[in-house]
């Protein structure tokens, strides 16, 4: 493809030109100003013009308008390069019909993806400068959310879940852990995390990493199965095992997972009387079906997940300590979204891109004030809640940029979570003397209740070590 590159900065122009020509094998003509670019454009109608926005004389926006006037058949795509903090300029360019924009310094991977999309449109003969039509064209040309211009971090494809963004060191460390556990199928893994943090995504990463894995991945939601049906669902049964049993018997979820992975979600809801049988299956890699007299050998990976405080359940006697220790051989704890607030902007942009294509909307950018609103939320539903909010906003509106008014349905934390007595600490002060240690004890006692007895979370909240917390509790 022949490309016209316009930039008054010679060094920047040369480096981009070299990349386009040497690594992507495109023919590149360079112009150092708007007038020179127009002169070249009138000689040859380039299918793609890449221009800096800020240039003396004719700016990138002015050049875009001139090209719109000259290109009556709307066959030229324009990509503008913006500086840091020039979001409003980028929005204006998109509204004038620019295909996309790049931020300085130019990310060559993003540039490559944009050019690849334009080439697909060229091949399909469906180029257009109309922003709404461009979204439809991208879809018809085979563009998927995974191929869009993500600029915020690493993107990995998780078989069964689609594209997942890795936008913080915390989550990057989790991905690295999944790679280690993936290499050893004999290690059971327990994933802890609040609802909506992505426990199944992490489980699927352990199972298959980024490649397509045709081996079975069987999910069992322990909270969704009636206790009296649980044993037959998980272990299967032989003919005549109980009244109403199928005449030929039935295999359970464990056998369905042979050669692959069994994912026991919400393992904290596993009935207590079945926990010894599961422990045997995990340790010995064998079990008996209901009513069976012969063992069934297992070749499966065990992954479990929970959002409950298993330590507290062990103390109450509702979860077996030996099963917990066995399942917890491999351990991954996923922080809540409020502990990974730096990921919110990138996650929101990823979801915006995904739903814009899916619902054929024009959204491309999130306004800074909108991002500020999203970052002030407490997100009790974590990533799942954020995704649902963005999807609803895209469904109900259509614009180039996601504006604050598009989130009018969103309740702010101050309105949703008014201060209650549970958030207040009252201490009665004696007239003569006051024992300061009483204040500390009362504070720790109240916070321990708030965190459901989870000492690790409490220590983190108080910014002290768990050992120090234990010493304070002992006194």
C-alpha positions in Angstrom: 0.0 0.0 0.0 1.2 3.5 -0.8 1.2 5.8 2.3 1.6 9.5 2.6 3.4 10.4 5.9 3.2 14.1 7.0 5.2 15.4 10.0 7.3 18.6 10.4 9.5 16.7 12.9 12.2 15.1 10.6 13.4 12.6 13.2 9.9 11.3 14.0 9.0 11.2 10.3 12.1 9.2 9.4 11.6 6.6 12.2 8.0 6.0 11.2 8.8 5.9 7.5 11.6 3.4 8.1 9.2 1.1 10.1 6.5 1.3 7.4 8.9 0.7 4.6 11.4 -1.7 6.0 9.3 -3.8 8.3 5.8 -3.6 6.8 6.9 -3.3 3.1 4.8 -0.3 2.2 5.7 2.5 -0.2 6.0 5.7 1.8 6.1 9.3 0.5 7.1 11.9 3.1 5.9 15.5 3.5 7.2 18.0 6.0 4.2 20.3 5.9 0.5 20.5 5.1 0.9 22.4 1.7 3.5 19.8 0.5 1.2 17.0 1.5 -1.7 18.5 -0.5 0.5 18.9 -3.5 1.5 15.2 -3.4 -2.1 14.1 -2.7 -3.4 15.9 -5.8 -0.8 14.0 -7.8 -1.7 10.6 -6.3 -4.9 9.7 -4.3 -3.2 7.8 -1.4 -5.4 5.2 0.3 -3.8 6.1 3.6 -2.5 9.4 5.0 -0.8 9.5 8.4 -0.3 13.0 9.7 0.8 14.8 12.9 -2.0 17.1 14.2 0.2 20.0 15.4 2.1 21.5 12.4 2.7 25.2 11.4 0.5 26.6 8.7 -1.9 23.8 7.8 -2.5 21.6 10.9 -3.4 17.9 10.7 -7.1 18.8 11.2 -7.0 21.3 8.4 -5.3 18.8 6.2 -8.0 16.2 7.0 -10.7 18.7 5.9 -8.9 19.5 2.7 -8.6 15.7 1.9 -12.3 15.3 2.6 -13.0 18.0 0.0 -10.7 16.5 -2.6 -11.7 12.8 -2.0 -15.2 12.8 -3.3 -15.4 9.0 -3.3 -14.2 8.7 0.3 -11.5 6.2 -0.5 -8.7 7.8 1.6 -8.3 6.9 5.3 -6.6 9.4 7.6 -4.8 8.5 10.8 -3.7 11.5 13.0 -0.9 11.6 15.5 -1.7 13.4 18.7 0.5 14.6 21.6 -0.1 13.8 25.3 -3.2 15.4 26.7 -4.7 16.2 23.2 -7.8 14.0 23.7 -10.2 16.7 22.6 -8.2 17.2 19.3 -8.4 13.4 18.7 -12.2 13.4 19.3 -12.6 16.3 16.9 -10.5 14.5 14.3 -12.7 11.3 14.6 -15.8 13.4 14.2 -14.4 15.0 11.1 -14.0 11.5 9.6 -10.5 10.4 10.7 -10.1 6.6 10.7 -8.2 6.5 14.0 -5.5 8.3 16.0 -2.2 7.5 17.5 -0.6 9.0 20.6 3.0 10.1 20.8 5.4 8.3 21.1 3.9 6.1 18.4 3.5 2.5 19.4 4.5 0.5 16.3 2.4 -2.5 17.2 -0.7 -0.3 17.4 0.3 1.3 14.1 0.6 -2.1 12.5 -2.8 -3.2 13.7 -4.4 0.0 12.3 -2.8 -0.5 8.9 -3.8 -4.2 8.9 -7.5 -3.2 9.4 -7.3 -0.6 6.7 -5.8 -3.1 4.3 -8.8 -5.5 5.0 -11.2 -2.7 4.3 -9.3 -2.0 1.0 -9.6 -5.6 0.0 -13.3 -5.7 0.8 -13.9 -2.4 -1.1 -15.7 -1.0 1.9 -13.6 2.0 2.9 -15.5 5.0 4.4 -14.7 8.1 6.4 -18.1 8.0 8.1 -17.3 7.0 11.8 -20.5 5.0 12.1 -20.0 3.2 8.8 -16.3 2.6 9.7 -17.4 0.5 12.7 -19.6 -1.6 10.5 -16.8 -1.9 7.9 -14.4 -3.1 10.6 -16.8 -5.9 11.6 -17.5 -6.9 8.0 -13.8 -7.0 7.2 -13.3 -9.6 10.0 -12.1 -7.2 12.7 -12.6 -8.6 16.2 -12.1 -6.9 19.6 -8.8 -8.7 19.8 -7.4 -6.9 16.7 -8.2 -3.3 17.9 -5.7 -0.7 18.9 -5.1 -1.6 22.5 -2.4 0.6 23.9 -2.5 0.0 27.6 -0.8 -3.3 28.3 -0.4 -6.9 27.3 -3.3 -8.9 25.8 -3.6 -12.6 26.0 -6.2 -14.9 24.4 -7.7 -17.3 26.9 -9.4 -20.3 25.3 -13.1 -20.2 26.2 -13.0 -16.6 27.5 -11.6 -14.5 24.6 -9.1 -11.7 25.0 -8.0 -10.8 28.5 -6.0 -7.6 29.3 -3.0 -7.7 31.7 -2.8 -4.1 32.9 -0.9 -4.3 36.2 2.0 -6.0 37.9 -0.3 -7.7 40.3 -2.2 -9.4 37.5 1.0 -10.0 35.5 2.3 -11.9 38.5 -0.8 -14.1 38.6 -0.4 -14.9 34.9 3.2 -16.0 35.6 1.9 -18.2 38.4 -0.5 -19.9 36.0 2.3 -20.7 33.7 4.2 -22.5 36.5 1.2 -24.4 37.6 0.3 -25.3 34.0 3.5 -27.3 33.6 2.6 -29.7 36.4 -0.9 -31.3 36.2 -0.4 -33.2 39.5 -0.5 -30.1 41.6 -4.0 -29.1 42.8 -4.6 -25.3 42.7 -6.9 -23.2 44.9 -7.9 -19.8 43.6 -9.2 -17.3 46.1 -10.9 -14.1 45.1 -14.1 -12.1 45.5 -17.0 -12.5 43.1 -16.3 -11.0 39.7 -12.5 -10.9 39.9 -12.0 -13.5 37.2 -11.3 -16.8 38.9 -12.5 -18.9 36.0 -10.3 -17.0 33.6 -7.3 -17.8 35.8 -8.4 -21.4 36.0 -8.6 -21.6 32.2 -5.1 -20.1 31.9 -3.7 -22.8 34.2 -5.5 -25.4 32.0 -4.5 -24.2 28.6 -2.5 -21.0 28.7 -2.9 -19.0 25.5 -3.2 -22.0 23.1 -6.3 -23.8 22.1 -6.6 -26.9 24.2 -9.0 -29.6 23.0 -8.7 -31.5 26.3 -11.8 -31.2 28.5 -12.3 -28.4 30.9 -15.3 -29.3 33.1 -16.8 -26.7 35.4 -18.8 -27.7 38.5 -20.5 -24.9 40.5 -20.7 -26.3 43.9 -23.2 -23.7 45.1 -25.6 -24.5 42.3 -26.1 -28.3 42.9 -28.5 -29.6 45.4 -26.7 -31.4 48.3 -28.6 -34.7 47.7 -27.6 -34.7 44.0 -24.0 -33.7 44.5 -22.5 -37.1 44.9 -24.1 -38.5 41.7 -23.2 -35.4 39.7 -19.6 -35.4 40.7 -18.8 -39.1 41.0 -21.5 -40.8 38.9 -23.4 -43.9 39.8 -23.8 -47.6 38.9 -27.1 -49.2 37.8 -29.5 -49.5 40.7 -27.5 -47.3 43.0 -30.6 -45.5 44.2 -34.3 -45.2 43.4 -34.8 -43.5 40.1 -31.2 -44.2 38.9 -30.7 -44.7 35.2 -30.7 -48.5 34.4 -27.2 -48.3 32.8 -25.8 -46.0 35.5 -24.1 -42.7 34.7 -20.6 -41.2 34.7 -20.0 -38.1 36.8 -18.2 -34.8 36.1 -14.8 -36.2 37.3 -14.8 -38.9 34.6 -15.9 -36.3 32.0 -12.8 -34.4 32.8 -10.4 -37.4 32.1 -7.3 -36.2 30.4 -8.1 -32.5 31.2 -9.2 -30.3 34.1 -12.0 -30.4 36.6 -12.8 -26.8 37.9 -14.7 -26.9 41.2 -16.0 -23.4 41.6 -17.3 -22.2 45.0 -15.6 -25.2 46.7 -16.6 -23.8 50.1 -20.1 -24.9 49.4 -19.1 -28.6 48.9 -21.2 -30.7 51.4 -19.2 -31.7 54.4 -20.0 -35.4 54.1 -18.6 -35.5 50.5 -15.3 -33.8 51.4 -13.5 -37.0 52.5 -14.4 -38.7 49.2 -13.1 -35.7 47.2 -9.9 -35.8 49.3 -9.3 -39.4 48.4 -9.9 -38.6 44.7 -7.4 -35.7 44.8 -4.8 -37.7 46.7 -5.1 -41.1 45.2 -6.4 -40.1 41.8 -9.1 -42.7 42.0 -12.7 -43.0 43.4 -15.8 -45.2 43.6 -19.0 -44.4 41.8 -22.1 -44.5 43.9 -23.0 -48.1 44.3 -19.8 -49.1 42.6 -17.3 -51.8 43.8 -14.4 -51.1 41.5 -12.2 -48.0 41.6 -12.1 -45.6 38.7 -8.6 -44.3 37.9 -8.3 -40.6 37.3 -6.0 -38.6 35.0 -7.2 -35.0 35.7 -6.0 -31.7 37.0 -7.9 -30.3 40.0 -8.5 -26.6 40.2 -10.8 -25.1 42.8 -12.0 -21.6 43.6 -13.7 -19.8 46.4 -14.8 -16.4 47.6 -15.3 -17.6 51.1 -13.0 -17.5 54.2 -12.0 -21.2 54.3 -9.9 -20.5 57.5 -13.0 -19.4 59.3 -15.0 -22.3 58.0 -12.3 -24.7 59.3 -12.6 -23.2 62.7 -16.4 -23.6 62.6 -16.0 -27.2 61.5 -17.8 -26.7 58.1 -14.7 -27.5 56.0 -12.1 -30.2 56.5 -8.6 -29.0 57.3 -6.9 -31.9 55.5 -8.8 -31.3 52.3 -8.0 -27.5 52.4 -4.3 -28.2 52.8 -4.3 -30.7 49.9 -6.2 -28.4 47.6 -4.1 -25.4 48.6 -0.8 -27.0 47.3 -0.9 -24.5 44.5 -2.3 -21.1 45.6 -3.4 -18.0 43.8 -5.1 -15.1 45.4 -6.8 -12.5 43.1 -7.0 -9.0 44.5 -10.3 -7.2 44.2 -10.6 -4.4 41.6 -10.5 -1.7 44.3 -7.0 -3.0 45.1 -6.1 -2.8 41.4 -7.5 0.6 40.6 -4.7 1.3 38.1 -6.3 -1.2 35.8 -9.7 0.5 35.6 -9.0 2.9 32.7 -7.5 0.2 30.5 -10.2 -2.3 31.4 -12.9 0.2 30.6 -11.3 1.1 27.2 -11.1 -2.6 26.4 -14.7 -3.2 27.2 -15.8 -0.1 25.3 -14.0 -1.3 22.2 -15.5 -4.8 22.5 -19.1 -3.6 22.9 -18.8 -0.8 20.3 -18.0 -3.4 17.7 -20.5 -5.9 19.0 -23.4 -3.4 19.1 -22.3 -1.4 16.0 -21.8 1.9 17.9 -19.3 4.7 17.3 -17.6 4.8 20.7 -13.8 5.0 20.5 -12.6 7.1 23.5 -13.5 7.6 27.2 -13.7 11.2 28.4 -11.3 12.0 31.3 -14.2 13.0 33.5 -15.9 9.7 32.8 -12.7 7.8 33.8 -12.6 9.9 37.0 -16.2 8.7 37.8 -15.2 5.1 37.1 -12.2 5.3 39.3 -14.1 6.7 42.2 -16.5 3.7 42.3 -15.9 1.0 44.9 -16.9 -1.9 42.5 -18.2 -4.5 44.9 -18.9 -6.7 41.8 -15.3 -6.2 40.6 -14.4 -6.6 36.9 -17.7 -8.2 36.1 -19.6 -5.1 37.4 -17.3 -2.7 35.5 -17.9 -4.7 32.3 -21.7 -4.6 32.8 -21.6 -0.9 33.4 -19.7 -0.2 30.2 -22.0 -2.5 28.2 -25.1 -0.7 29.5 -23.6 2.7 28.7 -22.8 1.5 25.1 -26.2 0.0 24.7 -28.1 3.1 25.7 -26.0 5.7 23.9 -24.0 6.3 20.8 -21.1 8.8 20.4 -17.4 9.0 19.6 -16.5 9.5 23.3 -18.1 8.0 26.4 -19.3 11.0 28.4 -20.1 11.4 32.1 -23.9 11.8 31.3 -23.7 8.3 29.8 -23.2 7.0 33.3 -26.1 8.8 34.9 -27.6 5.4 35.9 -24.5 4.7 38.0 -24.8 5.3 41.7 -21.9 7.0 43.4 -20.4 5.2 46.4 -21.4 8.0 48.7 -25.1 7.4 47.9 -24.9 3.7 47.7 -22.9 3.1 50.9 -24.0 5.7 53.5 -21.9 5.6 56.7 -23.4 3.2 59.2 -22.7 2.5 62.9 -20.5 -0.4 61.7 -18.1 2.2 60.2 -17.9 4.1 63.5 -15.9 3.4 66.6 -17.2 4.6 70.0 -14.9 4.6 73.1 -16.1 5.6 76.6 -13.4 7.8 78.2 -12.8 7.4 81.9 -12.5 10.6 84.0 -9.2 9.9 85.8 -7.2 7.6 83.5 -7.6 6.0 80.1 -5.9 2.8 79.0 -4.8 3.4 75.4 -4.5 -0.3 74.8 -8.3 -0.6 75.1 -8.7 1.6 72.0 -6.4 -0.6 70.0 -8.1 -3.8 71.2 -11.5 -2.4 70.3 -10.4 -1.3 66.9 -8.8 -4.6 66.0 -11.8 -6.5 67.3 -14.2 -4.5 65.2 -12.1 -4.7 62.1 -11.6 -8.4 62.5 -15.4 -8.8 62.3 -15.5 -6.6 59.2 -13.0 -8.8 57.4 -14.8 -12.0 58.5 -11.9 -13.1 60.6 -9.4 -12.8 57.8 -6.2 -11.8 59.6 -4.2 -11.3 56.4 -6.6 -8.7 55.0 -6.8 -7.0 58.4 -3.0 -6.8 58.7 -2.8 -5.3 55.2 -5.6 -2.8 56.1 -3.7 -1.7 59.2 -0.3 -1.7 57.3 1.3 -4.1 59.8 2.7 -7.7 59.4 0.5 -10.6 60.3 3.0 -11.6 63.0 2.6 -8.2 64.7 -1.2 -8.5 64.4 -1.0 -11.9 66.1 1.1 -10.5 69.0 -1.5 -7.7 69.5 -4.3 -10.2 69.5 -2.5 -12.3 72.0 -2.2 -9.6 74.6 
